[in-house]
């Protein structure tokens, strides 16, 4: 597994996969058990797609062990709730995506410098097309110096991948949506008695730092992606 060692070739392979999946007829995909990311409160049955249940739980004493970090996360969640309401109205392109294509689901041959496998398609579903890139970037933004990794991955992705301007503008919020989805999932599992909330409390600080970094650097991310899309796609406006 390459971890953060080879973002550009992984980005290239991810863009190529996304364009190939875009050729799949959505009408023939069938219903997926995985909801689209923008239906974030439906990510686990324990929440019954109820936003209020989620916020009640994250405000409860169960999360007091990491309350300062949870307060940071809740602030990001509420900002994202508002951003998602606007994104949903834009009718962004949807297609079949892998849905979980972070660097731990990639095999990389360090001798040849080539991606040798993209793994774990069990979460594949019809979703916003740009969520594929967002998921890919969601772990890089947690690294010590994220932006060079983000730039390198996007540079590889844009060799094959194509997005609209609206998708580019929404990408930072989609990256944070992936992080939020993880948090909502852990809360749902705890409510359903499938796991303890330790899965979230031990990650809360890390997740908050990721989401804050993305929001603070959103324009840099968007500007770089738009710049490359203009270079690669003559129809990009």
HELIX and SHEET records of a PDB file:
HELIX    1   1 UNK A    7  UNK A   21  1                                  15    
HELIX    2   2 UNK A   26  UNK A   28  5                                   3    
HELIX    3   3 UNK A   40  UNK A   42  5                                   3    
HELIX    4   4 UNK A   45  UNK A   47  5                                   3    
HELIX    5   5 UNK A   51  UNK A   58  1                                   8    
HELIX    6   6 UNK A   61  UNK A   66  5                                   6    
HELIX    7   7 UNK A   67  UNK A   88  1                                  22    
HELIX    8   8 UNK A  103  UNK A  105  5                                   3    
HELIX    9   9 UNK A  131  UNK A  137  1                                   7    
HELIX   10  10 UNK A  140  UNK A  142  5                                   3    
HELIX   11  11 UNK A  146  UNK A  157  1                                  12    
HELIX   12  12 UNK A  165  UNK A  191  1                                  27    
HELIX   13  13 UNK A  198  UNK A  201  1                                   4    
HELIX   14  14 UNK A  204  UNK A  216  1                                  13    
HELIX   15  15 UNK A  218  UNK A  232  1                                  15    
SHEET    1   A 2 UNK A  94  UNK A  97  0                                        
SHEET    2   A 2 UNK A 125  UNK A 128 -1                                        
SHEET    1   B 2 UNK A 106  UNK A 109  0                                        
SHEET    2   B 2 UNK A 114  UNK A 118 -1                                        
END                                                                             
